[in-house]
Amino acid sequence: MTSAPPSFVATPERTQGWESIWAGLDALPIYWRTPELAVVAWAKRLWQAGVRQVLDLGCGLGRHAVMLARAGFAVTASDVSPSGLATCAAWLAREGLSATTVLHEMATLPFPDRFFDGLVGYNVIYHTTVAGMRRILAEIGRVLRPDGRLYVTIIARSDSRVNGYRADVATTKCQEIEPFTFIYQRDAPGDKYLPHHYSDKAELDAFMAGFVVDDTSLMHVEYIDEDGVVQTGAHYHVRARRL
């Protein structure tokens, strides 16, 4: 069942783009229907450690929520997109699985303190400003129990899209609203109508100061973007625990 806190209103400005991207599970590339192997391995370690109550923050279509529910976790799947959550719920139902789905923004998590044993935020928490990331990570720390496990990815400044953003800033299609935070003003490719903040290692370490970091890796992956251009994506993968 999908629910929303009273303060949340799913305005077009908050959900634009995701509504078309998440229009249908079967029509999307298999990438969006396949859990990341690193998250699957992390989940196995969580299960062995006795973790059961897990939040999939920014679940999208639910590729990780479905995997976690299938593995036996008590899953809460949350997102800003009504279409994403509806598709996630339909996918869970198709698989005969259950999870709680919640509509909300990342900066204010509508959950009690110390509610979750684990939380995964895959390619999601950097869709904001520096101040926004600090707020999101503070909220994550609030809803995790002591020693609760965390897996987040944060986009890195070595990502080749930074050069594309800078080129489009020069043509006023895009704006750099603060250092290394970009948002398209028009003709946004993919999800680029949302802010994207790119971090370096020093900034990442500062963001994670409230957690015990077990492992950090910088992963580069080549892919073809919506214009047919080969790009190199770069993300920090952080596995950590709440103090």
C-alpha positions as CSV (number, residue, x, y, z in Angstrom):
1,M,0.0,0.0,0.0
2,T,1.4,3.4,-1.0
3,S,1.2,6.2,1.6
4,A,2.4,9.7,1.9
5,P,3.1,12.0,4.9
6,P,0.6,14.9,5.2
7,S,3.2,17.5,4.2
8,F,4.1,15.9,0.9
9,V,2.5,17.1,-2.4
10,A,3.7,15.4,-5.6
11,T,3.9,18.6,-7.7
12,P,5.0,18.5,-11.3
13,E,8.2,20.3,-10.3
14,R,9.1,17.4,-7.9
15,T,8.2,14.5,-10.2
16,Q,8.8,15.9,-13.7
17,G,10.7,13.4,-15.8
18,W,10.5,10.5,-13.5
19,E,6.8,10.1,-14.5
20,S,7.8,9.4,-18.1
21,I,11.0,7.5,-17.2
22,W,9.1,5.1,-14.9
23,A,6.0,4.8,-17.1
24,G,6.2,1.0,-17.4
25,L,8.4,-1.8,-16.2
26,D,8.4,-4.0,-19.3
27,A,9.1,-1.2,-21.7
28,L,12.3,-0.2,-19.9
29,P,15.9,-1.5,-20.6
30,I,16.8,-4.5,-18.6
31,Y,19.3,-2.4,-16.5
32,W,16.3,-0.9,-14.6
33,R,14.9,-4.3,-13.9
34,T,18.2,-5.9,-12.6
35,P,19.6,-5.4,-9.1
36,E,23.2,-4.4,-8.9
37,L,25.5,-7.3,-8.0
38,A,27.3,-5.2,-5.4
39,V,23.9,-4.5,-3.7
40,V,23.0,-8.2,-3.8
41,A,26.3,-9.1,-2.1
42,W,25.8,-6.3,0.5
43,A,22.3,-7.7,1.2
44,K,23.7,-11.2,1.8
45,R,26.1,-9.8,4.4
46,L,23.3,-7.9,6.0
47,W,21.2,-11.1,6.3
48,Q,24.1,-13.0,7.8
49,A,24.5,-10.1,10.4
50,G,20.8,-10.4,11.4
51,V,19.6,-7.3,9.6
52,R,15.9,-7.5,8.6
53,Q,14.3,-4.0,8.5
54,V,15.6,-2.2,5.4
55,L,14.7,1.0,3.5
56,D,15.3,1.3,-0.2
57,L,15.6,5.1,-0.5
58,G,14.7,6.4,-4.0
59,C,13.6,2.9,-5.1
60,G,12.6,3.9,-8.6
61,L,10.9,0.9,-10.2
62,G,12.0,-1.3,-7.3
63,R,14.8,-3.4,-8.7
64,H,16.5,-3.5,-5.3
65,A,13.3,-3.5,-3.2
66,V,12.1,-6.6,-5.1
67,M,15.4,-8.4,-4.6
68,L,15.4,-7.6,-0.9
69,A,11.8,-8.7,-0.4
70,R,12.5,-11.9,-2.3
71,A,15.5,-12.5,0.1
72,G,13.2,-12.2,3.1
73,F,13.8,-8.7,4.4
74,A,11.0,-6.5,5.7
75,V,11.3,-3.8,3.0
76,T,10.1,-0.2,2.8
77,A,10.5,1.2,-0.7
78,S,10.3,5.0,-1.0
79,D,10.5,7.5,-3.8
80,V,9.3,10.9,-5.0
81,S,7.7,9.4,-8.1
82,P,4.1,8.1,-7.9
83,S,4.6,6.2,-11.2
84,G,7.8,4.6,-9.9
85,L,6.1,3.5,-6.7
86,A,3.1,2.2,-8.6
87,T,5.3,0.2,-10.9
88,C,7.3,-1.1,-7.9
89,A,4.1,-2.2,-6.1
90,A,2.8,-3.9,-9.3
91,W,6.1,-5.7,-9.7
92,L,6.1,-6.9,-6.1
93,A,2.5,-8.2,-6.5
94,R,3.4,-10.0,-9.7
95,E,6.2,-11.8,-7.8
96,G,3.9,-12.6,-4.9
97,L,6.0,-10.4,-2.6
98,S,5.1,-7.6,-0.2
99,A,6.7,-4.3,0.9
100,T,5.6,-1.0,2.3
101,T,5.8,1.8,-0.4
102,V,6.0,5.4,0.7
103,L,5.9,8.6,-1.3
104,H,8.2,11.3,0.0
105,E,11.2,13.5,-0.5
106,M,14.7,12.6,0.6
107,A,15.4,15.6,2.9
108,T,12.6,14.7,5.3
109,L,12.2,11.0,6.0
110,P,8.7,10.2,7.4
111,F,9.9,7.5,9.7
112,P,10.6,7.3,13.5
113,D,14.1,7.6,14.9
114,R,16.2,4.4,14.8
115,F,13.5,2.5,12.7
116,F,15.7,0.7,10.2
117,D,18.5,-1.9,10.4
118,G,19.7,-1.1,6.9
119,L,19.3,1.4,4.1
120,V,20.3,1.4,0.5
121,G,20.4,4.7,-1.6
122,Y,21.6,3.7,-5.0
123,N,22.4,6.6,-7.4
124,V,19.9,8.9,-5.6
125,I,21.2,11.2,-2.8
126,Y,23.2,13.4,-5.1
127,H,20.1,14.8,-6.8
128,T,20.3,17.9,-4.7
129,T,22.8,20.6,-3.5
130,V,25.6,20.2,-1.0
131,A,23.3,21.4,1.8
132,G,20.7,19.0,0.6
133,M,23.1,16.1,0.8
134,R,24.0,17.0,4.3
135,R,20.3,17.1,5.3
136,I,19.7,13.7,3.6
137,L,22.6,12.0,5.3
138,A,21.5,13.5,8.7
139,E,18.1,12.0,8.1
140,I,19.6,8.7,7.2
141,G,21.6,8.7,10.4
142,R,18.4,9.6,12.4
143,V,16.3,6.7,11.0
144,L,19.1,4.0,11.2
145,R,19.5,2.1,14.5
146,P,22.9,2.2,16.2
147,D,25.3,0.0,14.0
148,G,22.6,0.2,11.2
149,R,24.1,-0.6,7.8
150,L,24.2,1.9,4.9
151,Y,25.1,1.5,1.2
152,V,25.0,4.7,-0.8
153,T,26.5,5.9,-4.1
154,I,27.7,9.4,-4.7
155,I,28.6,10.7,-8.2
156,A,32.3,11.7,-8.6
157,R,33.9,14.7,-10.3
158,S,35.8,12.4,-12.6
159,D,32.5,11.6,-14.3
160,S,32.7,12.6,-18.0
161,R,29.3,14.3,-17.9
162,V,30.8,17.2,-16.0
163,N,32.4,18.4,-19.2
164,G,29.0,18.2,-21.0
165,Y,27.4,20.2,-18.2
166,R,30.0,22.9,-18.5
167,A,29.5,23.1,-22.3
168,D,25.8,23.5,-21.8
169,V,26.3,26.1,-19.1
170,A,28.0,28.2,-21.8
171,T,24.8,28.0,-24.0
172,T,22.5,28.7,-21.0
173,K,20.8,25.3,-21.4
174,C,22.3,24.4,-18.0
175,Q,23.1,26.3,-14.8
176,E,25.9,25.6,-12.3
177,I,23.9,26.7,-9.2
178,E,26.9,26.1,-6.9
179,P,30.3,24.6,-7.5
180,F,29.8,21.2,-9.2
181,T,26.0,21.2,-8.8
182,F,24.3,21.4,-12.2
183,I,20.7,21.6,-13.3
184,Y,19.2,22.0,-16.8
185,Q,17.0,25.0,-17.5
186,R,15.6,23.5,-20.8
187,D,16.0,20.6,-23.1
188,A,17.0,18.4,-20.2
189,P,18.4,15.0,-21.3
190,G,17.2,12.0,-19.2
191,D,16.9,13.0,-15.5
192,K,19.1,16.2,-15.9
193,Y,16.1,18.4,-15.0
194,L,17.1,17.4,-11.4
195,P,20.1,18.9,-9.8
196,H,23.2,16.6,-9.9
197,H,26.0,17.3,-7.4
198,Y,29.5,15.9,-8.1
199,S,31.8,15.2,-5.2
200,D,35.5,14.6,-4.7
201,K,37.0,12.4,-2.0
202,A,37.6,15.1,0.5
203,E,33.9,16.2,0.3
204,L,32.8,12.6,0.4
205,D,34.7,12.1,3.7
206,A,33.1,15.2,5.1
207,F,29.7,14.0,4.2
208,M,30.3,10.6,5.9
209,A,31.7,12.0,9.1
210,G,28.7,10.9,11.1
211,F,29.2,7.3,10.1
212,V,31.8,4.5,10.5
213,V,32.9,3.9,6.9
214,D,33.7,0.2,6.2
215,D,34.6,0.5,2.6
216,T,34.7,3.2,-0.2
217,S,35.5,2.4,-3.8
218,L,35.4,4.6,-6.9
219,M,33.9,2.8,-9.9
220,H,34.1,3.9,-13.5
221,V,31.6,2.5,-16.0
222,E,31.3,3.3,-19.8
223,Y,27.9,3.7,-21.2
224,I,26.1,5.3,-24.2
225,D,24.1,8.4,-23.3
226,E,20.7,9.5,-24.8
227,D,22.6,11.2,-27.7
228,G,24.6,8.1,-28.6
229,V,27.8,9.5,-27.0
230,V,30.1,7.2,-25.0
231,Q,30.4,8.5,-21.5
232,T,32.3,7.4,-18.5
233,G,30.2,7.3,-15.3
234,A,32.0,7.6,-12.0
235,H,30.5,6.9,-8.6
236,Y,31.8,6.4,-5.1
237,H,30.3,3.3,-3.5
238,V,30.2,3.7,0.2
239,R,29.4,0.9,2.7
240,A,29.1,2.3,6.3
241,R,27.5,1.9,9.7
242,R,25.7,4.4,11.9
243,L,27.7,5.4,15.0
